[in-house]
Amino acid sequence: MKSLEQVHEELNVWGFPHHPWEFTIGNTHVMLNPKTLVMTWIVMLLVIIFTVSATRNMNMKRPGKLQLMVEEIFQFLRGLVFENMDPKKGAGLMCLIFTLFIFLLFSNLWGLVPTMMSPTADVNTTAGLAIMVFFLVQFMGIRYKGAGHFKHFLEPFPFFLPLTIVEELAKPVTLAFRLYGNIYGGEVLIAVLLGLLGLNTFVFGGFIPSVVWLAFSIFVGFIQAFIFTMLTIAYISQVVKEHEH
């Protein structure tokens, strides 16, 4: 049986550095994982290729398979958005929601490709996405309520202010660590299985640690992309509905 470090070493066929790059910008010390950065760029490129391929030759009468897939995903997400907020307000968010879901889905599943890694298996990626959602929610609240958006921090009583602040800050934290924990945990278990079974089983240049676990990981990748996107919609709808009431 091989250790987890040995498995990661054998899977690192692309020669990524084992330690993050460290540099300073002004007075800020920055640590950057080059593997996460490269994997994120690859996923972004895959998302662009996927969406362009699905929409460049759109045909209303005889849509292709990719076009049908994208349309079904878009219709599903639009239904979720319109059920939770005014369609006039939700329509402006559809491009962001759709892009977020597709990016998360590709990111979650990319780590199942042998020798690759999911960008969402790095807490810095999930934290960045969660912070983006946090500021988006605040922006939407200020857009529709102005300074009155912050009134809810004093409700139902002003002395609840510390609790409501903690509750608001907990949202991006839970978003980030829920996604990171599930995806990273899945990749660690796959590495453990590879250590138990060895790296001598090949299929088209890849490894077969466990067909059952890989299938389950695909399911988890879809579910986690959906949960993150659904919670984003829910958080935005809360501030929009408050404005409507």
N, C-alpha and C positions, 0 to 999 in steps of 0.2 A: 504494500500500500504506500502510495506516495503522499507526501505532505501537500497542503494547499499551496505553499510557496513554490514547490517543485512543479505543480500543475500549471500555475500561472506563468512560471518561467518557460515551460515547454510550449505554452499557448502564445507566448509573446514572439511569434515568428516575424513580426514587423519591426522588432528592435526598438520598441518605445522605451524611453528612460524609466527606470524604476522609481525615481524620485521626481517630485514636481519642480518645475522651473520657479525660481525665486528672483524677484527683482523689486526695486523700489521706485514708486512714482511720487515725487515730492516727499512727504513724510509718511506715506502709506506703503506698508510692506505687502507685496502681492505674491501669492503662490498659485501657479497655473499648472494643471495636469495636462500635458501635451496630448495624451491618448484621448482624453475626454474631448479636447478641442477638435482633434482630427475626426473623431467619430461623429461629433455634432455637425461638422462641415459635410461629412458624407451623407448623414441623414437629411440635412437640408437639401443637398443635391438630389437625393432620391425623391424627396417630396416634390421638388420642382419638376423632375422628369415625369413622375407619376401624374401630377395634375396637368402638365402641358400635354402629355400623351393622351389623357382622357378628354381634353377639351379642344384640341387644335382642329379636329375634323368633326365637329358636333353635327349630328343629323337627327332632326326631330322625328322623322318617319322610321328610320332604321338605326337607332343608336347602337354603338358598339358596346362590348362588355364592360370596358373601363368606364365609358360614359355612364352606363347604367349604374355601375357601382358608386361612382362619385355622386350621381343624382340621388341615389337611395340614401347615402350618408348625409348629404346636404338636407334632404327632405326630413330625415329623422331628427337631425339637430335643430332644424327650423321649427319642427313641431314642439320640441322641448322648450325652445326660447319663447315661442308665441304662447305656449300654455302658461308661462310664468311671468310674462310681462306684456305690456301693450305692444302689438305688432309694429306700430310706427316707431317705437323706441328700439325694439328688438331687431328690426331689419338692419339698422346701422351696425349692429354687432355681429352679424352673421359671418362676414368674412373672417373676423378675428376668431370666433368660436370654431368655425370649420378648420381654419389653419392650425389652431391650437390642438384640436383633436387629432388631425392627421399627423402632425409633428410628434405628438405623444405616442401615437400608435406605432409609427415607424421607429421611434426611439426605443420603446419598450421591447419591440420584437427584434431589433438589430443585434442585440447581444446573443440571440440564439444561433446566429450564423457563426460557425467555427472560427476561432481566433479573433472575433470581433467583440465589441463591448457596447452595452446600451449607454447612451449619454445620461439617461435617467438613473443609472446605477451609481452616479456621482451626485452627492448631496448638493454640490455647488450648482449643478444644472437645475435640480428640482427647487432649490431655494430661489434661484433667479426667476424661475417661472412663477413661483408662489408670490414673490415680491411684486412682480409685474401685475398679477391678479389683484393684490392688495391695493396698489396705487390706482388701478383701473376702477375698482369699487369706490374708492374715495373720490376719484375724478367724476364718476357718474353721480355720486351723491351731491357733490358741490355743483355740478352742472344743473341739476334739477331742483336743488333746494338752497343753493348758495351757502351762506354761513349757517343757515338753519340745519344743515346736514349734521353738524356736530351736536345739535340739541339732544339727540338720542343717547349721548354719553351721560346725560344727567337724568335720564328716565329709568325707572319711575320716580326715583328720589335722588337728589344731588349727591348724597353720601354713598351712592352706588358707583360713583365715578371711577374709583380704582378698579372695581370689578369689571365694569364695562370696557375699560381700556385693556385690561388683561384678556377679556373675551375677544376683543377685536384683533389684538396682536397674536392671539392663539390660532386664528384662522390660517394665516400663511404658514405658521410653524407646522400645524397638523397637515396642511396640504403638502408641504415639502417632504416631511418625514414619512408620511403614509406611502407616497409614490416611491420614494427612495428605498424605504425598507422592503417593500414587496419586490421591486425589481432587483435590487442588490442581493437580497436573500435568495432569490431564484437562481441568480448567476453563481452565487457561492455554492449552492447545493449541486448545481451541474458540475462545478469544478471538483467538488467532493466525490461525486459519482465517477468522474474521470479518473480520480486518484484511486478509487476502488477497482475499477474495471481495467485501467490502463489506457494508453493512448494508441493501441495497436489496431483498433477496429475502425476501418475507414469506409466511408460511403461518399463517392465523388469528391474525395479530398477532405471530407469532414469526419467527425467522430459521432459515435452512437452511444452516449452515456446511458440514456434511458428514453425510449420512445414515449412511454407513458408520461414521464416528467416533462419532456419537451412539449407534449400536447397540452399538459396542464399549464406550462409556462406561457404558451400562446394564449390560452384562455385568460390567464392573469393579466397579460399585457393588454388585451382588449378591455377587460373590466377596469383596470386602473386608469386607462386613458378615458374611459367613460365617466368614472367617478370624479376625476379631476375636472373634466369639462362640465359635468353636471353641477358640481359644487360652485364652479365659477359662475354658471348661469344663476344658481340659487342666490349667491351673495349679491350679484348685481340686481337681481329682481327684488331683493329686500329693500334696497334704497329707492328703486323706481316705484315700487308699490306704496312705500311710505309717502312719496311725493303725490301719487294719485289720490290716496286717501285724504 
